[in-house]
Amino acid sequence: MNATETVNKTFSTNGRDRVNRLVQLLTKFLSLEESIGFSKESREKLLNLSNNIGQARKLMRIGRQVEFIVGARKASNIKDDFIRATTVGKNLSLAIWLAFDSISWFQSIGLITSTKEQKKSVVDRGNKFWLFGLFLSILCNLYKYSIAERKLVLENKHLRQITSKKMEADPETKNRLVTYIKNLKEESKASLLLMVHDIFDAICFPALGLELTPSFFTPKMAFGLGTITTATGSLPMLAAL
């Protein structure tokens, strides 16, 4: 990825949200981490910054439900039954989550009058669909990873055969096979990274919000882990700068 592509991705809607998410989670973590040595006033400022960024992200996500609905429609043409089902389900679940997310934002600014219990109910429902969407995404990427790994075993065996003295192959055939194996490795790695990222996201955010995590897993741990996964997910983009 060259510098131009990096800038374009960074300042796209998803790129800006990724940067904002990183700052939001980092400032939230720092506001909760007393051992760093920040004063109480500084931690309050960091907390306010994190909360304001969170509200801004909710505002910027309004309308993204359409993006996921379109994604679900496109995914309905996928030939593989399992990938099609999980991808369609994931997109629809995330679209519903963002709908509840928007309602939550309207409640927070007073456009929708709600009690504390009603606000919590909206957040909890959104978290359920968010968690289910991530669960389907994890299943989908696990499936893609297993397929890529099985193909790698077969193609590596084929490569060993054609490079041995028992079989002769023209250089073009061998080069095509080497390129195919390289692409399979990239697909396998990408599926694995997405799966791990979704697992951490599911634990740190919707599962924690729904109180499904162990008691020792505190919000501070969630924001710290979320900061790390967001930062590592941005490394390929930042490395191209």
PABAKE-306948 format. One record per residue (C-alpha): residue in three letters; x, y, z. Coordinates in steps of 0.2 Angstrom, whole numbers, padded with zeros to 4 digits, always signed. Layout:
alaXYZ
...
//
This chain:
met+0000+0000+0000
asn+0007+0017-0005
ala+0006+0033+0004
thr-0009+0039-0007
glu-0019+0023-0003
thr-0015+0025+0015
val-0021+0043+0016
asn-0037+0038+0007
lys-0040+0024+0019
thr-0036+0034+0034
phe-0048+0048+0030
ser-0062+0037+0023
thr-0077+0034+0035
asn-0070+0018+0041
gly-0052+0025+0043
arg-0058+0040+0053
asp-0069+0029+0064
arg-0054+0017+0067
val-0043+0032+0073
asn-0057+0039+0084
arg-0060+0022+0091
leu-0042+0020+0096
val-0041+0037+0104
gln-0058+0034+0113
leu-0052+0017+0120
leu-0035+0023+0125
thr-0041+0039+0134
lys-0054+0028+0143
phe-0041+0016+0148
leu-0029+0030+0154
ser-0044+0038+0164
leu-0046+0022+0174
glu-0028+0018+0176
glu-0022+0026+0192
ser-0005+0018+0193
ile+0001+0029+0178
gly+0001+0044+0189
phe-0011+0056+0181
ser-0020+0068+0193
lys-0039+0066+0197
glu-0042+0082+0186
ser-0032+0075+0171
arg-0041+0058+0172
glu-0058+0067+0172
lys-0053+0077+0156
leu-0047+0060+0148
leu-0064+0053+0153
asn-0074+0067+0146
leu-0064+0066+0130
ser-0067+0048+0128
asn-0086+0050+0131
asn-0087+0065+0119
ile-0078+0054+0105
gly-0090+0040+0109
gln-0105+0051+0106
ala-0097+0058+0090
arg-0094+0040+0084
lys-0112+0036+0087
leu-0117+0051+0077
met-0106+0047+0062
arg-0113+0029+0062
ile-0131+0035+0059
gly-0136+0028+0042
arg-0122+0015+0041
gln-0137+0002+0043
val-0139+0004+0025
glu-0122-0001+0021
phe-0124-0017+0031
ile-0141-0021+0023
val-0133-0018+0005
gly-0119-0030+0011
ala-0131-0043+0016
arg-0140-0042-0001
lys-0123-0044-0010
ala-0118-0058+0001
ser-0134-0068-0004
asn-0125-0071-0021
ile-0111-0081-0012
lys-0111-0099-0019
asp-0104-0107-0003
asp-0120-0110+0008
phe-0111-0108+0025
ile-0102-0092+0020
arg-0118-0085+0013
ala-0128-0089+0028
thr-0116-0082+0041
thr-0111-0067+0031
val-0130-0062+0028
gly-0134-0065+0046
lys-0119-0055+0052
asn-0123-0040+0041
leu-0141-0040+0046
ser-0137-0042+0065
leu-0125-0027+0064
ala-0138-0017+0055
ile-0150-0020+0069
trp-0136-0016+0082
leu-0133+0001+0073
ala-0151+0005+0073
phe-0152+0002+0092
asp-0135+0012+0093
ser-0144+0027+0084
ile-0159+0026+0096
ser-0147+0026+0111
trp-0139+0042+0104
phe-0155+0050+0102
gln-0160+0046+0120
ser-0143+0053+0126
ile-0146+0070+0118
gly-0164+0071+0123
leu-0172+0069+0106
ile-0181+0054+0113
thr-0187+0055+0131
ser-0183+0039+0141
thr-0181+0032+0158
lys-0165+0025+0164
glu-0172+0008+0162
gln-0178+0011+0144
lys-0160+0017+0140
lys-0152+0002+0147
ser-0165-0009+0138
val-0160-0001+0121
val-0141-0003+0124
asp-0144-0022+0130
arg-0154-0026+0114
gly-0141-0018+0103
asn-0127-0027+0112
lys-0136-0044+0109
phe-0137-0041+0090
trp-0119-0035+0090
leu-0113-0050+0100
phe-0123-0062+0088
gly-0116-0053+0073
leu-0098-0055+0079
phe-0102-0073+0083
leu-0107-0076+0065
ser-0092-0067+0059
ile-0081-0078+0070
leu-0089-0094+0063
cys-0087-0088+0045
asn-0069-0084+0047
leu-0065-0100+0056
tyr-0073-0109+0041
lys-0063-0099+0029
tyr-0047-0102+0039
ser-0050-0121+0039
ile-0054-0122+0020
ala-0038-0112+0017
glu-0027-0123+0028
arg-0034-0139+0020
lys-0030-0133+0003
leu-0013-0128+0009
val-0009-0145+0014
leu-0014-0152-0003
glu-0006-0139-0013
asn+0011-0140-0003
lys+0010-0159-0006
his+0008-0156-0025
leu+0022-0144-0025
arg+0034-0156-0017
gln+0029-0169-0029
ile+0032-0159-0045
thr+0049-0153-0038
ser+0055-0170-0034
lys+0064-0181-0047
lys+0049-0192-0049
met+0039-0178-0058
glu+0044-0165-0071
ala+0034-0149-0073
asp+0037-0134-0083
pro+0042-0118-0074
glu+0026-0109-0078
thr+0015-0122-0070
lys+0027-0122-0054
asn+0026-0103-0053
arg+0007-0103-0054
leu+0007-0116-0040
val+0019-0106-0029
thr+0008-0090-0032
tyr-0008-0100-0028
ile+0000-0106-0012
lys+0006-0089-0007
asn-0012-0082-0010
leu-0019-0096+0001
lys-0007-0092+0015
glu-0013-0074+0014
glu-0031-0079+0015
ser-0028-0090+0030
lys-0018-0077+0039
ala-0032-0064+0035
ser-0046-0075+0041
leu-0036-0080+0057
leu-0033-0061+0061
leu-0051-0056+0058
met-0057-0071+0069
val-0045-0066+0084
his-0050-0048+0082
asp-0069-0052+0083
ile-0066-0063+0098
phe-0058-0050+0108
asp-0071-0037+0102
ala-0085-0048+0107
ile-0078-0051+0124
cys-0073-0033+0128
phe-0088-0024+0122
pro-0105-0033+0120
ala-0102-0048+0131
leu-0095-0036+0145
gly-0110-0024+0143
leu-0122-0039+0145
glu-0112-0045+0160
leu-0108-0062+0152
thr-0089-0061+0156
pro-0081-0067+0172
ser-0081-0056+0187
phe-0062-0053+0186
phe-0063-0046+0169
thr-0065-0027+0173
pro-0070-0013+0161
lys-0052-0006+0163
met-0045-0023+0156
ala-0058-0022+0142
phe-0053-0005+0137
gly-0034-0009+0138
leu-0037-0025+0127
gly-0048-0015+0115
thr-0034-0002+0113
ile-0022-0015+0109
thr-0033-0024+0096
thr-0038-0008+0088
ala-0019-0002+0087
thr-0013-0019+0080
gly-0028-0019+0067
ser-0021-0002+0061
leu-0003-0007+0060
pro-0004-0012+0041
met-0011+0005+0037
leu+0001+0015+0048
ala+0016+0005+0041
ala+0013+0011+0024
leu+0015+0030+0029
//
